[in-house]
């Protein structure tokens, strides 16, 4: 069976989609005026 990239995309009704979206928003919110640039380690520490 051939699957396309679109077939593999998360469905908004899927709980994994909501979890992935929440995680992404946490990362975005980790950046603020006091910390406009961070390493991946710093982002992980702030967003966990």
C-alpha positions in Angstrom: 0.0 0.0 0.0 1.4 3.4 -1.0 1.0 6.2 1.5 1.5 9.8 0.8 2.8 12.4 3.1 -0.7 13.8 3.4 -2.0 10.4 4.4 0.6 10.3 7.2 -0.3 13.8 8.5 -2.0 14.0 11.9 -5.8 14.4 11.8 -7.0 17.3 14.0 -9.5 14.8 15.6 -6.6 12.5 16.7 -5.4 12.9 20.3 -1.8 12.8 19.0 -2.5 15.9 17.0 -3.6 17.7 20.1 -0.6 16.6 22.0 1.8 17.6 19.2 0.1 21.0 18.9 0.3 21.6 22.7 4.0 20.6 22.7 4.7 23.0 19.8 2.9 25.9 21.5 4.9 25.2 24.7 8.1 25.6 22.7 6.9 28.9 21.1 5.8 30.3 24.5 9.2 29.5 26.0 10.6 32.4 24.0 9.9 35.8 25.4 11.6 39.1 25.7 14.1 38.0 28.4 15.0 34.9 26.4 14.6 35.7 22.7 17.4 33.1 21.7 17.9 29.8 23.4 19.6 26.5 22.8 17.6 23.3 22.5 18.6 22.3 26.0 17.4 25.6 27.3 14.0 25.3 25.5 13.6 21.8 26.8 14.3 23.0 30.4 11.8 25.8 30.1 9.0 24.0 28.3 9.0 20.8 30.4 
